[in-house]
Amino acid sequence: MVLADRSLLSGLVEVDETCLALTDRLQPISPKGRKSNTSKILVVIAVEVHSPKGFGRVRIRRIDKGDSEHLIPFVQDNVQPKSIVHTDGSPAYNKLESVGFKHKATVHLGSDIPAHKSMPAIHRVASLLQRWLLGTHHGSVQPHQLDYYLDEYVFRFNRRSSKSRGLLFYRLLQQSVVTEPVTYNDIIR
């Protein structure tokens, strides 16, 4: 569902990380009793912010750690240079200006303004993503499948205001024609 030559996010872009809690279906209960065996998986989200209100496209990727070695390449892959990147006060984002972005940092620690007020787009998208995984998929998404579900969510979210539902199906078919084939073993792996 991902276009190989998709355009980069531009303008004001909010970027932040969040954890998604996924329960492993193969081992649903931990050996320590009836507690679920939940994995917390770190993802980074970027959202275009439109002025005066609303937001545009989104990009999401699973990352191993919330450090500059993982976050800066995500921003470089998904945001157009010279765009304003709005982040929290994490030092992991300090190198953004040296790689060609304008950086606006908002420190939430000790602030009277809650994070969901200063960065509303990122928190709305993270909340909708978690609700989609738990509601639509009833919490059955497995950690090894998450990347495919993130791609689907981004595809759906970025086309949420499309006037023609047939065009969505057309775009999906168009992308499937230019994408490498997937074998049955790839699907069940």
C-alpha positions as CSV (number, residue, x, y, z in Angstrom):
1,M,0.0,0.0,0.0
2,V,3.0,2.3,0.0
3,L,3.9,4.2,-3.2
4,A,7.6,4.0,-4.0
5,D,7.8,7.6,-5.2
6,R,5.3,9.2,-2.7
7,S,5.9,12.9,-2.0
8,L,7.4,14.1,1.2
9,L,5.5,15.8,4.0
10,S,6.1,19.6,4.0
11,G,5.3,22.8,5.9
12,L,4.8,22.4,9.6
13,V,5.2,18.7,10.5
14,E,4.8,17.3,14.0
15,V,7.0,14.3,14.9
16,D,6.9,12.2,18.0
17,E,7.1,8.6,19.2
18,T,4.5,6.4,20.9
19,C,4.3,2.8,22.2
20,L,1.7,0.4,20.8
21,A,0.7,-2.5,23.1
22,L,0.2,-5.7,21.2
23,T,-0.6,-9.1,22.8
24,D,1.1,-12.1,21.5
25,R,-1.5,-14.6,20.4
26,L,0.8,-17.6,20.5
27,Q,1.6,-17.0,24.2
28,P,-1.4,-14.9,25.5
29,I,-0.8,-15.5,29.2
30,S,2.5,-14.9,30.9
31,P,4.0,-17.6,33.2
32,K,3.5,-15.3,36.2
33,G,-0.3,-15.8,36.3
34,R,-3.2,-14.4,34.4
35,K,-1.5,-11.2,33.2
36,S,-1.4,-10.9,29.4
37,N,1.9,-11.2,27.6
38,T,1.9,-7.8,26.0
39,S,4.7,-6.4,23.9
40,K,5.2,-2.6,23.7
41,I,6.4,-1.6,20.3
42,L,7.9,1.9,19.7
43,V,6.7,3.7,16.5
44,V,7.5,7.2,15.3
45,I,4.7,9.3,13.7
46,A,4.9,12.4,11.5
47,V,1.8,14.5,10.7
48,E,1.5,17.5,8.4
49,V,-0.3,20.4,10.3
50,H,-2.5,22.7,8.2
51,S,-3.1,26.3,9.2
52,P,-5.4,27.5,10.8
53,K,-6.6,24.0,11.8
54,G,-6.6,20.5,10.7
55,F,-3.9,18.1,9.5
56,G,-2.9,16.5,6.3
57,R,-0.9,13.4,5.5
58,V,0.8,11.1,7.9
59,R,3.8,8.7,8.0
60,I,4.4,6.0,10.6
61,R,7.4,3.6,11.1
62,R,8.4,1.0,13.7
63,I,11.7,1.9,15.3
64,D,13.9,0.0,17.7
65,K,14.9,2.9,19.9
66,G,13.9,6.5,20.4
67,D,17.4,7.9,19.8
68,S,18.8,10.2,17.1
69,E,20.1,7.2,15.1
70,H,16.6,6.1,14.5
71,L,14.6,9.3,14.5
72,I,16.7,11.5,12.3
73,P,16.7,9.0,9.3
74,F,12.9,8.7,9.7
75,V,12.5,12.5,9.4
76,Q,14.9,12.6,6.4
77,D,13.0,9.9,4.6
78,N,9.6,11.4,5.1
79,V,9.8,15.2,5.5
80,Q,10.9,17.7,2.9
81,P,14.1,19.6,3.8
82,K,13.6,23.2,5.1
83,S,10.2,22.2,6.6
84,I,9.5,23.1,10.2
85,V,9.7,20.0,12.3
86,H,7.8,20.4,15.7
87,T,9.0,17.9,18.3
88,D,9.0,17.4,22.0
89,G,12.0,18.4,24.1
90,S,13.9,15.1,23.5
91,P,17.6,15.6,22.8
92,A,17.3,12.9,20.0
93,Y,16.0,15.6,17.7
94,N,18.8,18.2,18.3
95,K,20.6,17.3,15.1
96,L,17.6,18.3,12.9
97,E,18.8,21.7,12.1
98,S,22.3,20.4,11.0
99,V,20.6,18.1,8.4
100,G,18.5,20.8,6.8
101,F,15.3,21.2,8.8
102,K,13.9,24.0,10.9
103,H,13.4,22.7,14.4
104,K,10.7,23.8,16.8
105,A,11.0,22.0,20.2
106,T,8.3,22.1,22.9
107,V,9.5,20.9,26.3
108,H,6.6,19.2,28.1
109,L,8.3,18.3,31.3
110,G,7.2,20.8,34.0
111,S,5.0,22.7,31.5
112,D,1.5,23.9,32.4
113,I,0.3,23.1,28.9
114,P,-0.5,19.4,28.4
115,A,1.2,17.6,25.5
116,H,-2.0,17.0,23.6
117,K,-2.6,20.8,23.5
118,S,0.8,21.8,22.3
119,M,1.1,19.0,19.7
120,P,-2.6,18.1,18.9
121,A,-2.1,16.4,15.5
122,I,0.4,13.8,16.7
123,H,-1.6,12.9,19.7
124,R,-4.8,12.6,17.7
125,V,-3.2,10.4,15.1
126,A,-1.6,8.2,17.8
127,S,-4.9,7.8,19.6
128,L,-6.8,7.0,16.4
129,L,-4.1,4.4,15.5
130,Q,-4.4,2.7,18.8
131,R,-8.2,2.7,18.6
132,W,-8.1,1.3,15.1
133,L,-5.8,-1.6,16.2
134,L,-7.9,-2.4,19.2
135,G,-11.3,-1.7,17.8
136,T,-11.2,-2.7,14.1
137,H,-8.8,-5.6,14.6
138,H,-9.9,-6.5,18.1
139,G,-6.3,-6.5,19.4
140,S,-5.4,-9.5,17.2
141,V,-2.5,-7.7,15.4
142,Q,0.7,-9.6,16.1
143,P,4.1,-7.8,16.6
144,H,5.6,-9.4,13.5
145,Q,2.7,-8.2,11.3
146,L,2.6,-4.6,12.6
147,D,4.5,-3.0,9.7
148,Y,1.8,-4.1,7.2
149,Y,-1.0,-2.8,9.4
150,L,0.9,0.5,9.8
151,D,1.1,0.8,6.0
152,E,-2.7,0.1,5.7
153,Y,-3.5,2.7,8.4
154,V,-1.4,5.3,6.6
155,F,-3.0,4.5,3.3
156,R,-6.5,4.8,4.8
157,F,-5.7,7.9,6.8
158,N,-4.1,9.8,3.9
159,R,-7.2,9.1,1.8
160,R,-9.8,9.8,4.4
161,S,-11.3,12.8,2.6
162,S,-11.3,11.3,-0.9
163,K,-14.5,12.1,-2.7
164,S,-14.4,9.0,-4.9
165,R,-14.3,5.6,-3.2
166,G,-13.7,3.9,-6.6
167,L,-10.5,6.0,-7.0
168,L,-9.2,4.4,-3.8
169,F,-9.6,1.0,-5.2
170,Y,-8.1,2.1,-8.5
171,R,-5.0,3.5,-6.6
172,L,-4.6,0.2,-4.8
173,L,-4.7,-1.7,-8.0
174,Q,-2.3,0.7,-9.6
175,Q,0.2,0.2,-6.8
176,S,-0.2,-3.6,-6.9
177,V,0.7,-3.6,-10.6
178,V,4.1,-1.8,-10.0
179,T,4.9,-3.7,-6.8
180,E,6.9,-7.0,-6.7
181,P,4.7,-10.1,-6.3
182,V,4.2,-11.6,-2.8
183,T,4.3,-15.4,-2.6
184,Y,2.1,-17.5,-0.3
185,N,5.2,-18.2,1.9
186,D,5.8,-14.5,2.3
187,I,2.2,-14.1,3.5
188,I,2.1,-16.9,6.1
189,R,5.7,-16.2,7.4
